[in-house]
Amino acid sequence: MSNVPSDLQYTKTHEWVRALPDGTVEIGITDHAQHALGDLVFVEVPEAGRKLAVGEACAVVESVKAASDVYSPVAGEVTLGNPLLGTEPEAVNNDPYGKGWLMRLRPASGSVNGLMSASDYQKLLQTEAD
């Protein structure tokens, strides 16, 4: 079973969202997603200042198997793309909920709605496995 931290919110497309104390959110891909992709060899993150809509493709994670888009679970403005991932894309595999975050974003008003709780995300993973 994948690691699903209870303090995060999730999307059906396997992104996670963490609220930060300064009102921004940190976004990454889940443990389940990084396992499905395999060893990452390249990660492209959005640049600061980019405005994103919910569901907009905003990052790319590339493994030896395939390249996949990452979709913004929240509307808002990117404040920081994770600079570590340019030289250490494997951080997403090794620590998807820590050093492997993809971007930080200042959410637009009300845009953090519609995300799943950890228990709801675990149910989604179970139905995908069945």
C-alpha positions in Angstrom: 0.0 0.0 0.0 1.2 3.5 -0.8 2.3 6.0 1.8 -0.6 8.5 2.2 0.1 11.1 4.9 -3.0 12.2 6.7 -2.1 15.9 6.9 -2.2 16.4 3.1 -5.0 16.7 0.5 -5.1 14.8 -2.7 -6.4 14.8 -6.3 -7.7 11.9 -8.5 -4.7 12.5 -10.7 -2.3 11.7 -7.8 -1.1 15.1 -6.8 -0.9 16.2 -3.1 -1.3 19.6 -1.5 0.1 20.8 1.8 -1.0 24.1 3.4 2.0 26.1 4.6 2.0 28.6 7.5 2.4 31.7 5.1 -0.8 30.9 3.3 0.9 29.3 0.3 0.6 25.6 -0.6 3.2 23.1 -1.6 2.3 20.6 -4.3 3.9 17.3 -5.4 3.0 13.9 -6.8 2.0 11.1 -4.5 4.0 8.1 -3.5 1.6 6.0 -5.6 2.4 8.2 -8.7 6.1 8.0 -8.3 6.0 4.2 -7.9 3.9 3.9 -11.1 6.3 6.1 -13.0 9.5 4.4 -11.9 12.9 6.1 -11.6 12.7 9.7 -12.6 15.4 11.1 -14.8 14.1 14.6 -15.4 11.6 17.0 -13.7 10.4 20.3 -15.2 8.8 22.6 -12.7 6.9 25.9 -13.4 8.7 29.2 -12.9 7.7 31.7 -10.2 5.1 34.2 -11.4 3.2 31.7 -13.6 -0.5 31.8 -13.1 -2.2 28.4 -13.1 -5.8 27.3 -13.4 -7.1 24.1 -11.6 -6.3 21.1 -13.8 -3.8 23.0 -16.0 -0.7 21.0 -16.9 2.1 22.8 -15.1 5.0 20.4 -14.7 6.6 17.4 -16.4 8.0 14.3 -14.7 10.0 12.0 -16.9 11.1 8.5 -16.1 12.9 5.8 -18.1 9.4 4.6 -19.0 7.5 7.7 -20.0 7.0 11.4 -19.5 3.9 12.6 -17.7 2.2 15.9 -17.1 1.5 17.1 -13.6 -1.8 19.1 -13.2 -2.3 21.9 -10.8 -4.7 20.9 -8.2 -5.2 24.6 -7.1 -5.6 27.8 -9.1 -3.1 30.6 -8.2 0.4 32.0 -8.8 3.5 30.0 -8.6 5.9 31.4 -5.9 8.6 28.8 -6.3 9.5 25.8 -8.4 11.7 23.3 -6.5 15.2 24.1 -7.6 16.6 20.8 -6.3 14.8 18.8 -8.9 16.9 20.2 -11.8 19.9 18.3 -10.5 18.2 15.6 -8.4 15.0 14.5 -10.0 15.3 11.3 -8.0 14.3 13.3 -4.9 10.7 12.8 -6.1 11.2 9.0 -5.9 13.2 9.0 -2.6 11.1 11.6 -0.7 7.9 12.5 -2.6 6.3 14.3 0.5 9.5 16.0 1.6 12.4 17.1 -0.6 10.6 16.0 -3.7 7.9 18.7 -3.8 7.4 20.3 -7.2 6.2 23.8 -6.6 4.8 26.3 -4.1 1.8 28.4 -5.1 -0.2 31.3 -3.6 -3.8 30.0 -4.1 -6.5 32.1 -5.6 -9.4 32.7 -3.3 -11.5 29.5 -2.7 -9.4 27.4 -5.0 -8.3 24.8 -2.5 -11.8 23.3 -2.5 -12.7 20.0 -4.0 -9.6 18.1 -2.9 -9.7 14.7 -1.3 -8.8 13.7 2.3 -6.2 11.0 2.9 -8.9 8.5 3.6 -10.8 9.3 0.4 -7.5 9.1 -1.6 -6.8 5.7 0.0 -10.3 4.5 -1.2 -9.5 5.8 -4.7 -6.3 3.8 -4.7 -8.2 0.7 -3.5 -10.7 1.0 -6.4 -7.9 1.5 -8.9 -6.2 -1.7 -7.6 -9.4 -3.8 -7.8 
